[in-house]
Amino acid sequence: MTKTRLSELAKTIRSKNAGTDKITFDIIFREREAYETVKRSGAVSRDAMARLFGIDEARITDFVEYDPAYAIKFTILRRRPSGSPGDPDIFGAQQYAPLLDVEVETA
């Protein structure tokens, strides 16, 4: 098996605010084949994302594989509200970086 980085398979990987208490992550693919490969691999699952971000799985409020758009979306509860003292990223826009190097088993 070959391993390919998620950033090489997806056309878009991003994070952003989803209200004051949540950050949402979007992984969007150009081709159905890449999307299906990632889904089958288990590299981007609720459990895998909890491990990647070092959080309890209960902090993931939503996890959706949306076939019509070749997209995976998940949302996590923030440790503290957006903009509160100690919040490191008010817009949630810098939280996607760990996803870039996720390795996906490909054929």
C-alpha positions in Angstrom: 0.0 0.0 0.0 1.0 3.5 -0.7 0.4 6.4 1.6 -0.6 9.9 0.4 -1.1 13.0 2.4 -4.6 14.3 2.7 -3.5 17.7 1.4 -2.5 16.0 -1.9 -6.0 14.4 -2.3 -8.3 17.2 -1.2 -8.9 20.4 -3.1 -9.9 22.3 0.0 -9.0 21.8 3.7 -10.2 24.6 6.0 -11.5 25.5 9.4 -13.7 28.4 10.6 -16.0 29.5 13.4 -19.3 27.8 13.7 -20.7 30.2 16.3 -18.9 31.3 19.5 -18.4 27.9 20.9 -17.6 25.7 17.9 -15.0 25.3 15.1 -16.0 23.5 11.9 -13.6 21.7 9.5 -14.3 21.1 5.8 -12.4 18.7 3.6 -13.6 18.9 0.0 -12.4 16.7 -3.0 -12.4 17.3 -6.7 -13.0 13.7 -7.7 -15.3 11.1 -6.3 -12.4 8.5 -6.4 -10.2 10.5 -4.0 -13.2 11.1 -1.7 -14.2 7.5 -1.6 -10.5 6.4 -1.0 -10.3 8.7 2.1 -13.7 7.4 3.4 -12.7 3.8 3.0 -9.3 4.3 4.6 -10.7 5.5 7.9 -8.0 8.2 8.1 -10.7 10.8 8.5 -13.2 9.4 10.9 -14.7 10.7 14.2 -12.3 8.6 16.2 -9.3 9.5 14.0 -10.1 13.3 14.3 -10.4 13.0 18.1 -7.0 11.4 18.2 -5.4 13.9 15.8 -6.6 16.9 17.7 -6.0 15.3 21.1 -9.6 15.8 22.2 -12.3 13.6 23.7 -14.6 12.2 21.0 -17.6 13.8 22.8 -16.2 17.2 21.8 -17.0 16.4 18.1 -20.6 17.6 17.8 -21.1 16.7 14.2 -19.4 14.4 11.6 -20.8 14.3 8.1 -19.6 12.5 5.0 -21.6 14.3 2.3 -21.5 12.3 -0.9 -23.1 14.7 -3.4 -20.4 17.3 -2.7 -17.5 14.8 -2.2 -17.0 16.5 1.2 -16.3 15.6 4.9 -17.3 18.1 7.5 -16.9 17.9 11.3 -17.4 20.3 14.1 -15.8 20.5 17.5 -16.6 22.4 20.7 -14.0 25.0 21.5 -12.1 24.9 24.8 -13.2 28.5 25.4 -15.5 30.9 23.5 -14.2 32.7 20.5 -12.6 36.0 21.4 -12.4 35.2 25.1 -9.2 35.7 27.1 -6.7 33.0 26.1 -8.5 32.2 22.8 -5.6 31.5 20.4 -7.6 31.8 17.1 -10.7 34.1 17.3 -11.8 33.1 13.8 -10.9 29.4 14.0 -9.2 29.7 10.7 -5.8 28.3 11.7 -7.0 25.0 13.3 -6.9 22.9 10.1 -3.1 22.5 9.9 -2.9 19.0 11.5 -5.2 17.7 8.7 -2.7 18.5 6.0 -0.3 15.7 6.9 -2.8 13.0 7.6 -1.7 9.9 5.8 -4.2 8.0 3.7 -3.6 4.5 2.4 -4.1 4.5 -1.3 -3.8 1.8 -3.9 
